[in-house]
Amino acid sequence: MSTETSATGAFGALTAERGICFGGDYNPEQWDPSVWREDVELMRQAGVNLVTVGVFSWARIEPAPGVRDFAWLDEVLGLLHEAGIAVDLATPTASPPPWLGIRHPETLPVDRDGVRLVPGSRNQFTPASRIYREHALAITRDIAERYAAHPAVRMWHIGNEFGQLDFGDEAAREFRRWLMEQYGSIDALNTAWGTAFWSQHYADFDEILPPRRAPYLINPTQALDFRRFISDLLRDCYRELRDAVREAGATQPVTTNFMGFFAHVDYWSWADDLDLIADDQYPDPADPRAAVGIALVQDLMRSLGGGRPWMLMEQATSALMWREHNLPKTPQRARRDSLQAVARGADGVAYFQWRASSAGAERFHAAMLPHAGADTDLFRGVCRQGQDLRLLRPVVGATVDAEAAIVFDWSSWWASEEPGRPTERLDMIEQITRWYDQLWRRGIAVDLVEPGADLDGYRLVLAPQLYITEPDAAAALERAVERGAHLVVGPFSGVADRNAHVLVGRSPVLLRDVMGVSGEEWCALPDENVELVGDWWAPADGAAEASILGERLRTDGADVLLTYADGDLAGLPAVARNTRGDGVAWHVGAVVSDAVLSKILGEAAAASGVRGAVPELETLPDLLEAVQRGPVLFLLNHGVEEQRIPVRPGLVDLLTSETADRVVTVPPGDVRALIERADS
């Protein structure tokens, strides 16, 4: 068995031994050692069984170049081990000490305007700097050699929230090297970048720079390739440090913390390099539908890991400090957020951070142990979470099985948001979230998949906005329809190739046969919504409207369900449905109103045979979330009204031990975790 495979299983061994992992970032270097024993005792009281240590400790471990101070870390790890608390030991490489940037200014990042940033914050490094990376490797090797076999260490955490950008000379050098590997010759690059436009032809790779500030628009393929390069460069940094940990003999799982739909890193390309997918999630309490967006993120994390359990590495117990206006969470909301992650596949739930900082930039960031101490509602809520997670042990290792998939691609996202398009009001993540919301309201489990992925296990496939469409992706979608799936494709899909060049021909060029429609123009729509009409629509269904963007379409065999009532597109198809093989392809040629989207996706789900976690209900009550994870049906009430939900007989709530007799009551803000009664 390979080290990677055994390490992946090691997280499963940890959760099999201890149940769901619960804890947070622990930063003892911020406190006098007299506080450490109190911390450990309160952790035990709260049910904490895993903490991340050392994320921001570089200056404490290496106060001057080449100097090492491990005595404090030895003591901390010993205290935690004695208390039975496992450690996710971090490399401190996300926040270099000031001396590194002062002695080696070339390690500091340069922004798009050419300004070199300074020490005094975090992330003050360029991943392109070999000097930075040599220092990061040196301290990582020393930490790993010292602690690889330490009994407290059960996981390794590389860096923190990889996403650092640099547009300076260090990055330029590495960007050119990356481009040479990708294209092989400058002629191939000129072709891929379309440099005949605006006289941008390059004679040599040495002439190429990162997409710094320019008088007008940057070459879109250059910008797309730079984003791909940054993602790969950061992955190289991760791999380099991970390999150093492995070479020291560490066999524990190695991970880092993702950040949901993060714009600077393609997590599909990273996923196989992590033994455990981990993510940081900070939904906004001010957003009444934040639960939908964060559920989508959680499904993404589960999908990145191929369906395996993942870990919620960071979240907040209450208010943050980095939004303009930071609403606090109640302890009830914090509990529900944690249980939502468990419902969607997490076998670990953690916070930033354990003890609230009294100094520094994040002193108003909530923590598990607040400034006011343990005699607080917040800490009592944390303790309740520890109790709840122990009760959910039966769900450990279980999967969430989905028959619906959403196709999502980072390159497509990046390319679709470059300036100089028909409208800048079309936001891919916003559209994906709107489509996902319709399945969430029905309790339908969803996986996210890469373009070109095997779709054989899915009856319903959604592509809300697949801007870049390559032949393999188009073929996979067509095969899915041929074998009987329902495919729903949204506007501004099938537009470009991998170089962000517009595909020539009637759109969506590679999908037009399966969709049964074709278009000649993408049209920004007026500020006033455009009415849609058709026999398929009944006035009682709600407002049938289109906004933001439409397509000038014709039918090539598909049944037209809705057309534009007036305006430049009057009488032309807006929504069409095409039978192909054993399946059906739906083309949504505009940003349609919620009522229209609900009917489309509702009919497609029903016709495909995909059912929700509560099959007795076609649509769930508003803000009621239902997820089936393995043997446990989770019902989470994100609303302010009590909900009574029909369920099959013989279920008992793991959290309350109450039996559900065909109907379960979920109070506002509460959660039910239902499992078959042992005697049923």
Helices and strands as residue ranges (DSSP letters): H 3-18, E 21-26, G 28-30, H 33-46, E 50-53, H 58-61, H 71-82, E 86-90, H 98-103, G 105-107, H 130-147, E 153-157, H 169-183, H 186-193, G 197-199, G 205-207, H 220-247, E 254-255, E 257-258, H 267-270, G 271-273, E 278-280, H 290-304, E 310-314, H 331-343, E 346-351, H 377-391, G 393-395, E 404-407, H 410-416, H 428-440, E 446-449, E 460-463, H 471-482, E 486-489, H 512-515, E 517-524, E 530-533, G 539-541, E 545-555, E 559-564, E 573-580, E 583-588, E 590-592, H 594-608, E 624-629, E 632-637, E 643-646, E 651-653, E 659-660, E 663-666, E 671-676
